[in-house]
Amino acid sequence: MDVKVTKTIDERGEVCPVPDVDTKRAWKSMKSGEVLEVLVDYPLSKERIPANAEKAGHKVLAIEETGPSEWRILIQIGGKE
């Protein structure tokens, strides 16, 4: 997916709730329309981070598997129309 990523946070090696908390902290400092890339290797984070992003009014652009048990989540800030 060809998207211009504004900010990347690498949460690989972290388990809940650290990736969730760090992701929320990251998107709070971003502007509407910017794209946050979150790298995770904890399966529950792959479910929870997109769900929390949608609840907060952001748009999940992609959840891509990047390796064995590794994912890249792209979230557009304030992207819900």
Secondary structure, 3 states (H helix, E strand, C coil): CCCCCCEEEECCCCCCCHHHHHHHHHHHCCCCCCEEEEEECCHHHHHHHHHHHHHCCCEEEEEEEEECCEEEEEEECCCCC
